[in-house]
């Protein structure tokens, strides 16, 4: 059973991971954030967003992300994977430059 305290802790963890991933582009935080989205811990479950964050971490050489990415992929359609890859590409692009 999940307690309210656990839910708050998860939500706070997501907030801190989001900050580390977005502001500092810290790859291990991207992996953990993706895992939180994959499990629906602290955020609503979102497999496309999970794939996006985990793939960014995997591309940066984070081994746990490289191992988790195939598992996440199995839960997605080809269209969802393409959407997640596009989101990741846009995330990697410098501001003002559109990803293709």
Backbone torsions as a table, in degrees:
resi	resn	phi	psi	omega
1	UNK	NA	137.8	179.5
2	UNK	-94.4	127.8	178.5
3	UNK	-90.5	166.8	176.9
4	UNK	-61.5	-38.4	178.9
5	UNK	-61.0	-41.8	177.9
6	UNK	-62.4	-42.8	179.6
7	UNK	-61.5	-44.2	178.5
8	UNK	-64.5	-41.0	179.3
9	UNK	-63.0	-42.7	178.0
10	UNK	-63.5	-43.3	179.8
11	UNK	-63.5	-39.5	178.0
12	UNK	-68.2	-39.3	177.0
13	UNK	-61.1	-44.1	178.3
14	UNK	-61.1	-42.7	-179.6
15	UNK	-60.0	-45.2	-178.9
16	UNK	-70.3	-39.9	176.9
17	UNK	-63.4	-41.1	178.9
18	UNK	-60.5	-44.1	178.8
19	UNK	-61.0	-47.7	-179.5
20	UNK	-64.8	-38.3	-179.1
21	UNK	-72.5	-45.6	-175.0
22	UNK	-78.3	-45.7	-174.9
23	UNK	-80.7	-39.0	-173.4
24	UNK	-109.4	-6.6	-178.7
25	UNK	51.6	45.3	-178.6
26	UNK	-83.9	109.4	-172.0
27	UNK	-58.3	-42.2	177.4
28	UNK	-60.9	-34.0	176.6
29	UNK	-67.3	-37.5	176.8
30	UNK	-59.7	-43.2	179.3
31	UNK	-62.6	-49.2	-178.8
32	UNK	-64.3	-38.4	177.9
33	UNK	-63.1	-44.2	177.0
34	UNK	-60.3	-40.8	178.5
35	UNK	-63.9	-36.3	178.1
36	UNK	-65.3	-42.7	176.8
37	UNK	-65.7	-37.7	179.8
38	UNK	-63.4	-40.9	-178.4
39	UNK	-87.9	-13.8	-175.4
40	UNK	71.5	34.1	179.9
41	UNK	-100.1	114.6	179.1
42	UNK	83.0	-11.1	178.1
43	UNK	-146.7	158.7	173.2
44	UNK	-62.5	142.7	178.7
45	UNK	-59.0	128.6	-178.5
46	UNK	-146.1	99.1	-173.8
47	UNK	-69.7	-32.2	178.6
48	UNK	-67.0	-46.0	178.4
49	UNK	-65.7	-38.5	176.9
50	UNK	-58.7	-48.6	-179.6
51	UNK	-60.4	-42.9	-179.1
52	UNK	-57.1	-53.1	-176.9
53	UNK	-66.4	-42.7	-178.4
54	UNK	-67.0	-37.6	179.1
55	UNK	-67.5	-36.6	176.2
56	UNK	-61.2	-44.5	178.9
57	UNK	-66.0	-41.8	179.4
58	UNK	-61.8	-41.3	178.5
59	UNK	-63.9	-24.8	178.5
60	UNK	-88.0	1.6	175.8
61	UNK	93.2	11.6	178.5
62	UNK	-74.8	111.5	-173.5
63	UNK	-62.0	-42.6	177.6
64	UNK	-59.2	-34.5	177.6
65	UNK	-68.1	-40.0	178.6
66	UNK	-63.2	-32.0	178.2
67	UNK	-79.1	-33.5	-177.1
68	UNK	-80.1	-29.5	-174.6
69	UNK	-55.1	-43.9	177.7
70	UNK	-61.8	-34.4	178.1
71	UNK	-65.4	-44.0	178.3
72	UNK	-64.6	-41.8	-179.0
73	UNK	-57.3	-36.9	-178.8
74	UNK	-64.3	-20.7	-178.4
75	UNK	-91.8	-1.7	-174.4
76	UNK	-117.2	154.7	171.5
77	UNK	-81.8	165.8	177.1
78	UNK	-59.9	-37.5	179.4
79	UNK	-65.8	-40.6	178.5
80	UNK	-66.5	-38.7	177.4
81	UNK	-64.2	-42.9	178.2
82	UNK	-61.0	-41.4	178.2
83	UNK	-62.8	-45.0	179.9
84	UNK	-63.9	-40.4	179.0
85	UNK	-65.4	-38.8	177.1
86	UNK	-63.8	-43.6	178.1
87	UNK	-61.7	-40.7	178.9
88	UNK	-65.7	-41.2	179.6
89	UNK	-63.7	-42.4	177.4
90	UNK	-63.4	-38.0	179.5
91	UNK	-63.6	-38.3	-178.7
92	UNK	-74.2	-24.8	-176.9
93	UNK	-69.3	139.1	175.5
94	UNK	-61.1	151.9	179.0
95	UNK	-54.9	138.3	178.5
96	UNK	88.7	-5.6	179.4
97	UNK	-114.9	121.9	-179.5
98	UNK	-78.4	137.2	173.7
99	UNK	-78.2	151.3	178.7
100	UNK	-109.3	NA	NA
